[in-house]
Amino acid sequence: MMMRKNFLLVCLLVGTLGLKAQDPHFSQFFASPLTLNPAFTGKFNGQWRVAANHRDQWPSIPKAYVTTSASIDFPILKNVIPEGDVFGIGLSGLSDASASNALKLNYGSASISYHKAIDENGYNTIGAGFQATYSSMNLDLSKLTFEDELQQNGFVQGTSAEYLRPFQNPSYFDLNAGILFSGSTNGLNNYYLGVSAYHINKPKVSFLQDNWNLTSRVTVHAGGYLPVGDMLNVNLSAIHQIQNKTSETVLGAALAINANRSDENPTNVYIGSWMRVKDAIIPYVGLEFGGLRIGATYDINISDLKSASGNRGGSEFSLIYIMNRTVAKGIPCPKF
């Protein structure tokens, strides 16, 4: 009985340690601005922006990891701050459920950023953003099955409960920050480079009385878009992030085709692919019209996990809507 108790505690602790090894993440990181860098807050052409993302990872294991996020942000005080500067605020939320909803992580965030123009045209800006997050974690023991619950007549739920006390569903406050440089040579193209850090305060989290510090996640990202013809744009983006002793590198590009050949209200069709190094190929298709962009990807697993996953890394969908998007590239903003 003592061996079983120790086994259960070790498994739970390992799972708790795993929480600080990897944050929820999206293959379409470029379509989830406020989970990538708080400095993206308000940095777009338009009045306000709504973004939503949904990811189902490893569908060969039912509901292994299901992640959903939504955000809204907008620039403020346009008539007060200097021309070319951007002052933005935003709200975002994220829900991450794993093991058929046995473990749920919920995040609610408020962010702020300021970007300063460093040339008279406002083509080049540098800015910083900050984000405060309240997080809660919930582990539903009734949806878990343990070794000692296997009896002669099948599983008898609840026999492991005595080993999991004292038990708590923790919550904590988190601090995130980032910087972002965005530039253009002529007002028609854009390139950007940013660095962000999440869990700066390294909050203490644990399902038991032991306290484990959530490891900071540091992200470096870059991208841009470049016209290659009257009706074609190339969009590129890349990311490298490190948390605990794990790292991830994703890079790729998409071609935007102006399907209706309109400059004022274009309908763009996106075709491209990203790659998570040593893990997955990520084909991407998207459609953009009237300020709305919809994107879809599917991770094709190429790592050693492909035997278990059947090459099915996961599906992901994104949506971004920008109200009253500015067609003219007066102040180019990051897009991918």
C-alpha positions as CSV (number, residue, x, y, z in Angstrom):
1,M,0.0,0.0,0.0
2,M,2.8,2.4,0.8
3,M,4.4,1.6,-2.5
4,R,1.2,2.5,-4.3
5,K,1.0,5.8,-2.3
6,N,4.5,6.8,-3.3
7,F,3.8,5.8,-6.9
8,L,0.7,8.1,-7.1
9,L,2.5,11.0,-5.4
10,V,5.5,10.7,-7.8
11,C,3.1,10.7,-10.8
12,L,1.3,13.7,-9.6
13,L,4.5,15.6,-8.9
14,V,5.9,14.8,-12.3
15,G,2.7,16.1,-13.8
16,T,3.0,19.2,-11.7
17,L,6.6,19.7,-12.8
18,G,5.4,19.3,-16.4
19,L,3.2,22.3,-16.0
20,K,6.2,24.6,-15.7
21,A,8.0,22.9,-18.6
22,Q,5.6,24.1,-21.4
23,D,3.0,26.8,-21.6
24,P,0.0,26.3,-23.9
25,H,1.1,27.3,-27.4
26,F,-0.2,27.8,-30.9
27,S,1.2,26.8,-34.3
28,Q,-0.4,29.9,-35.7
29,F,1.5,32.1,-33.1
30,F,1.3,35.0,-35.6
31,A,-2.5,34.9,-35.2
32,S,-2.5,35.1,-31.4
33,P,-0.7,38.5,-30.7
34,L,-1.3,38.9,-27.0
35,T,-0.1,35.4,-26.1
36,L,3.1,36.0,-28.1
37,N,4.1,39.5,-26.9
38,P,2.3,42.1,-24.8
39,A,4.0,44.8,-27.0
40,F,1.6,43.8,-29.8
41,T,-1.3,45.4,-27.9
42,G,-2.9,48.0,-30.1
43,K,-0.2,47.7,-32.8
44,F,-2.4,47.4,-35.9
45,N,-4.1,49.6,-38.5
46,G,-7.7,50.0,-37.3
47,Q,-10.0,51.0,-34.5
48,W,-10.1,47.6,-32.6
49,R,-9.1,44.0,-33.1
50,V,-10.6,40.8,-32.1
51,A,-8.6,37.5,-32.3
52,A,-9.6,33.9,-31.5
53,N,-7.7,30.6,-31.7
54,H,-8.7,27.0,-31.2
55,R,-6.2,24.1,-31.1
56,D,-6.8,20.3,-30.8
57,Q,-3.5,18.7,-30.2
58,W,-2.8,15.0,-30.8
59,P,-6.4,14.0,-31.9
60,S,-5.4,10.3,-32.0
61,I,-5.7,10.6,-28.2
62,P,-9.3,12.0,-27.6
63,K,-9.1,15.5,-26.0
64,A,-5.5,15.1,-25.1
65,Y,-4.9,18.9,-25.2
66,V,-7.6,21.4,-26.3
67,T,-6.6,25.1,-26.1
68,T,-8.8,28.1,-26.9
69,S,-8.0,31.8,-26.6
70,A,-9.7,35.1,-27.4
71,S,-8.6,38.7,-27.1
72,I,-9.6,42.3,-27.9
73,D,-7.3,45.3,-28.1
74,F,-7.4,48.8,-29.5
75,P,-5.3,51.9,-29.7
76,I,-6.4,54.9,-27.5
77,L,-5.7,58.6,-27.1
78,K,-4.9,59.0,-30.8
79,N,-5.6,62.7,-30.7
80,V,-3.5,63.2,-27.5
81,I,-0.2,61.4,-28.1
82,P,2.3,62.5,-30.9
83,E,1.4,61.6,-34.4
84,G,3.0,58.2,-35.3
85,D,3.0,56.9,-31.7
86,V,0.6,54.1,-30.6
87,F,-0.8,53.7,-27.2
88,G,-2.7,50.4,-26.8
89,I,-4.7,48.5,-24.2
90,G,-6.2,45.0,-24.4
91,L,-8.0,42.1,-22.7
92,S,-7.4,38.4,-23.3
93,G,-8.4,35.0,-22.0
94,L,-7.1,31.5,-22.6
95,S,-8.4,28.1,-21.5
96,D,-6.3,24.9,-21.8
97,A,-7.9,21.5,-21.0
98,S,-6.1,18.2,-21.1
99,A,-6.8,14.5,-20.4
100,S,-10.5,14.8,-21.3
101,N,-10.9,17.9,-19.2
102,A,-9.4,16.4,-16.1
103,L,-6.9,19.2,-15.9
104,K,-8.0,22.8,-16.8
105,L,-5.9,25.9,-16.8
106,N,-7.6,29.3,-17.2
107,Y,-5.9,32.6,-17.8
108,G,-7.4,36.2,-17.8
109,S,-5.1,39.0,-18.8
110,A,-5.0,42.8,-19.2
111,S,-2.2,44.4,-21.2
112,I,-0.9,47.8,-22.2
113,S,1.7,49.0,-24.6
114,Y,3.3,52.2,-26.0
115,H,5.1,52.6,-29.3
116,K,7.3,55.6,-30.1
117,A,7.9,56.7,-33.7
118,I,11.6,57.1,-34.4
119,D,11.4,58.8,-37.8
120,E,9.2,61.7,-39.1
121,N,7.1,59.4,-41.3
122,G,6.2,57.0,-38.5
123,Y,7.5,54.1,-40.5
124,N,9.8,52.9,-37.8
125,T,8.6,52.5,-34.2
126,I,9.9,50.9,-31.0
127,G,7.7,50.0,-28.1
128,A,7.2,48.0,-24.9
129,G,4.2,46.2,-23.5
130,F,3.2,44.9,-20.1
131,Q,0.6,42.3,-19.1
132,A,-0.9,41.2,-15.8
133,T,-2.5,37.8,-15.6
134,Y,-4.7,35.9,-13.2
135,S,-4.5,32.2,-13.5
136,S,-6.4,29.3,-12.0
137,M,-5.8,25.5,-12.2
138,N,-8.3,22.8,-11.6
139,L,-7.7,19.1,-11.4
140,D,-10.9,17.0,-11.3
141,L,-9.9,13.7,-9.5
142,S,-13.2,12.1,-10.5
143,K,-12.0,12.0,-14.1
144,L,-8.8,10.2,-13.3
145,T,-8.2,6.5,-12.8
146,F,-5.5,5.1,-10.5
147,E,-3.8,1.7,-10.1
148,D,-5.4,0.8,-6.8
149,E,-8.9,1.5,-8.2
150,L,-8.7,-1.7,-10.2
151,Q,-10.7,-4.3,-8.3
152,Q,-11.9,-7.8,-9.1
153,N,-15.2,-6.4,-10.4
154,G,-13.7,-3.5,-12.4
155,F,-12.7,0.0,-11.4
156,V,-13.9,1.4,-8.0
157,Q,-13.6,5.1,-8.1
158,G,-12.2,7.1,-5.1
159,T,-9.9,4.6,-3.4
160,S,-6.9,6.8,-4.0
161,A,-8.4,9.9,-2.6
162,E,-6.7,9.5,0.8
163,Y,-3.3,9.7,-0.8
164,L,-4.0,13.0,-2.5
165,R,-4.6,15.1,0.6
166,P,-3.9,17.9,1.4
167,F,-5.0,18.8,-2.1
168,Q,-5.8,22.2,-3.6
169,N,-6.7,23.9,-6.9
170,P,-4.2,26.8,-7.0
171,S,-4.5,30.3,-8.5
172,Y,-1.9,32.9,-8.9
173,F,-1.0,36.3,-10.4
174,D,1.5,36.5,-13.2
175,L,3.5,39.3,-14.9
176,N,4.6,39.4,-18.6
177,A,6.4,42.0,-20.7
178,G,7.9,42.5,-24.1
179,I,9.6,44.9,-26.5
180,L,8.9,45.2,-30.3
181,F,10.6,47.0,-33.2
182,S,8.5,47.5,-36.3
183,G,9.9,49.1,-39.5
184,S,9.3,49.8,-43.1
185,T,11.4,51.2,-46.0
186,N,8.6,52.7,-48.1
187,G,5.3,52.3,-46.3
188,L,4.3,49.3,-48.3
189,N,6.4,46.6,-46.6
190,N,7.0,45.8,-43.0
191,Y,9.5,43.9,-40.8
192,Y,9.6,43.4,-37.1
193,L,11.6,41.9,-34.3
194,G,10.4,41.3,-30.8
195,V,11.4,39.7,-27.5
196,S,8.9,38.8,-24.7
197,A,9.2,37.2,-21.3
198,Y,6.2,35.5,-19.5
199,H,6.1,34.5,-15.8
200,I,8.6,37.2,-14.9
201,N,7.7,36.9,-11.2
202,K,8.0,33.1,-11.3
203,P,4.8,32.4,-9.3
204,K,4.5,29.4,-7.0
205,V,2.1,26.7,-8.2
206,S,1.3,23.3,-6.9
207,F,-1.6,20.9,-6.4
208,L,0.0,19.8,-3.1
209,Q,1.4,21.8,-0.2
210,D,4.8,21.9,-1.9
211,N,5.5,25.1,-3.9
212,W,7.0,24.9,-7.4
213,N,8.0,28.0,-9.2
214,L,6.6,28.4,-12.7
215,T,9.6,28.9,-15.0
216,S,9.8,32.0,-17.1
217,R,9.3,31.6,-20.9
218,V,11.5,33.8,-23.1
219,T,10.5,34.3,-26.8
220,V,12.3,35.8,-29.7
221,H,10.2,36.4,-32.8
222,A,10.5,38.1,-36.1
223,G,8.6,38.5,-39.4
224,G,7.3,40.8,-42.1
225,Y,5.6,41.1,-45.4
226,L,6.9,42.1,-48.8
227,P,5.0,42.9,-52.0
228,V,6.4,40.8,-54.9
229,G,4.0,42.0,-57.6
230,D,0.8,44.0,-58.0
231,M,-1.3,41.3,-56.5
232,L,1.1,39.2,-54.5
233,N,2.6,39.5,-51.0
234,V,5.0,37.2,-49.2
235,N,4.4,36.9,-45.5
236,L,7.2,35.5,-43.3
237,S,7.4,34.8,-39.5
238,A,9.6,32.8,-37.1
239,I,9.7,32.2,-33.4
240,H,12.1,30.7,-30.9
241,Q,11.1,30.2,-27.3
242,I,12.7,28.7,-24.3
243,Q,11.1,27.5,-21.0
244,N,12.7,25.5,-18.3
245,K,15.0,23.1,-20.3
246,T,12.8,22.9,-23.4
247,S,12.8,25.0,-26.5
248,E,10.8,25.4,-29.7
249,T,11.6,26.9,-33.1
250,V,8.9,27.5,-35.7
251,L,9.5,29.3,-39.0
252,G,7.7,29.6,-42.3
253,A,6.0,31.7,-44.9
254,A,2.8,32.2,-46.8
255,L,1.9,33.7,-50.2
256,A,-1.0,36.2,-50.2
257,I,-2.9,36.3,-53.5
258,N,-5.2,39.2,-54.2
259,A,-8.1,37.2,-55.7
260,N,-10.4,40.1,-56.6
261,R,-7.5,42.4,-57.8
262,S,-8.8,45.2,-55.6
263,D,-6.5,47.7,-53.8
264,E,-9.2,49.3,-51.7
265,N,-11.0,46.1,-50.4
266,P,-8.9,43.1,-51.4
267,T,-9.8,39.5,-50.9
268,N,-6.6,37.7,-50.1
269,V,-6.1,34.0,-50.3
270,Y,-3.1,32.6,-48.2
271,I,-1.2,29.5,-49.0
272,G,1.9,28.5,-47.2
273,S,3.6,26.3,-44.6
274,W,5.5,26.6,-41.3
275,M,7.8,24.1,-39.7
276,R,8.3,23.3,-36.0
277,V,11.9,22.1,-36.1
278,K,12.4,18.4,-35.4
279,D,8.6,18.0,-34.7
280,A,6.1,18.9,-37.4
281,I,5.3,20.3,-40.8
282,I,2.4,22.8,-40.6
283,P,0.6,23.5,-43.9
284,Y,-1.5,26.8,-43.7
285,V,-4.4,28.1,-45.7
286,G,-6.2,31.4,-45.1
287,L,-8.8,33.8,-46.4
288,E,-9.0,37.5,-45.8
289,F,-11.8,39.9,-46.7
290,G,-13.4,43.0,-45.2
291,G,-11.0,43.2,-42.3
292,L,-11.6,39.5,-41.4
293,R,-8.9,36.9,-41.7
294,I,-9.5,33.2,-41.1
295,G,-6.7,30.7,-41.0
296,A,-6.4,26.9,-40.7
297,T,-3.4,24.6,-40.1
298,Y,-2.8,21.0,-39.4
299,D,0.4,19.7,-37.7
300,I,1.9,16.7,-39.5
301,N,4.1,15.1,-36.9
302,I,7.5,14.0,-38.1
303,S,9.2,13.4,-34.8
304,D,9.6,10.1,-32.9
305,L,6.1,10.6,-31.6
306,K,4.7,9.9,-35.1
307,S,4.3,6.2,-34.2
308,A,1.9,7.1,-31.3
309,S,0.3,10.1,-33.0
310,G,-0.1,8.5,-36.4
311,N,1.5,11.7,-37.8
312,R,-1.5,13.6,-36.5
313,G,0.0,16.5,-34.6
314,G,-3.2,18.5,-34.4
315,S,-5.6,20.9,-36.1
316,E,-5.8,24.6,-35.4
317,F,-8.1,27.5,-36.5
318,S,-7.6,31.2,-36.1
319,L,-9.7,34.3,-36.6
320,I,-8.7,38.0,-36.6
321,Y,-11.1,40.8,-37.3
322,I,-9.9,44.4,-37.5
323,M,-12.6,47.1,-37.4
324,N,-12.1,49.9,-40.0
325,R,-8.8,48.6,-41.1
326,T,-6.7,51.2,-42.8
327,V,-5.9,50.2,-46.4
328,A,-3.2,52.7,-47.0
329,K,0.1,51.7,-45.4
330,G,0.7,55.1,-43.7
331,I,2.1,53.4,-40.6
332,P,2.9,49.8,-41.5
333,C,2.1,47.4,-38.7
334,P,3.1,43.7,-38.1
335,K,0.7,41.3,-39.8
336,F,2.4,37.9,-39.6
